[in-house]
Amino acid sequence: MFKGHEREPSFVMLTDPETKLLAALDHAEDYRGLAIRSRDRGEREVYERIVELYVEIAEQIERLLDK
């Protein structure tokens, strides 16, 4: 990045896993919609894989919340 424009670490990102859980699920839903509307098989498969990854992230966050 440009000097003087470094991003400060966001402690909200680290301290609010419930918000991150909802965000991951929202992203999964967005990509699921793209997969459904996609007519190209390859594109649809990519979107479906992204959905799977976001769901895995959400599951990991849930495990952290359960501890």
C-alpha positions as CSV (number, residue, x, y, z in Angstrom):
1,M,0.0,0.0,0.0
2,F,1.0,3.6,-0.2
3,K,3.0,5.1,2.6
4,G,0.7,6.7,5.1
5,H,-2.3,4.7,4.0
6,E,-1.8,1.5,5.8
7,R,-4.9,0.0,7.2
8,E,-5.2,-0.1,11.0
9,P,-6.1,-3.5,12.4
10,S,-9.8,-3.7,13.1
11,F,-10.3,-5.2,16.6
12,V,-14.0,-5.4,15.9
13,M,-13.2,-8.0,13.3
14,L,-11.5,-10.1,16.0
15,T,-13.9,-9.4,18.8
16,D,-17.3,-9.8,17.2
17,P,-17.6,-13.3,15.7
18,E,-21.4,-13.2,15.6
19,T,-21.2,-10.4,13.1
20,K,-18.6,-12.3,11.1
21,L,-20.9,-15.4,11.2
22,L,-23.8,-13.4,9.8
23,A,-21.5,-11.9,7.2
24,A,-20.2,-15.3,6.1
25,L,-23.7,-16.6,5.7
26,D,-24.8,-13.5,3.8
27,H,-21.9,-14.0,1.4
28,A,-22.8,-17.6,1.0
29,E,-26.4,-16.7,0.1
30,D,-25.2,-14.1,-2.4
31,Y,-23.0,-16.6,-4.2
32,R,-25.8,-19.2,-4.0
33,G,-28.0,-16.8,-5.9
34,L,-25.3,-16.2,-8.5
35,A,-24.9,-20.0,-8.9
36,I,-28.6,-20.5,-9.4
37,R,-28.8,-17.7,-12.1
38,S,-25.6,-18.7,-13.9
39,R,-26.1,-20.4,-17.2
40,D,-22.4,-21.3,-17.6
41,R,-21.6,-24.6,-16.0
42,G,-18.0,-23.7,-15.1
43,E,-19.1,-20.4,-13.6
44,R,-21.8,-22.1,-11.6
45,E,-19.3,-24.6,-10.2
46,V,-17.0,-21.8,-9.1
47,Y,-19.9,-20.1,-7.3
48,E,-21.0,-23.3,-5.7
49,R,-17.4,-23.9,-4.4
50,I,-17.3,-20.3,-3.0
51,V,-20.6,-21.1,-1.2
52,E,-19.1,-24.2,0.3
53,L,-16.1,-22.2,1.5
54,Y,-18.3,-19.6,3.1
55,V,-20.3,-22.3,4.8
56,E,-17.1,-23.9,6.1
57,I,-16.1,-20.5,7.5
58,A,-19.4,-20.0,9.2
59,E,-19.2,-23.5,10.7
60,Q,-15.7,-22.7,12.1
61,I,-17.0,-19.4,13.6
62,E,-19.9,-21.3,15.2
63,R,-17.4,-23.7,16.8
64,L,-15.6,-20.7,18.2
65,L,-18.8,-19.3,19.6
66,D,-19.7,-22.6,21.2
67,K,-16.4,-22.7,23.2
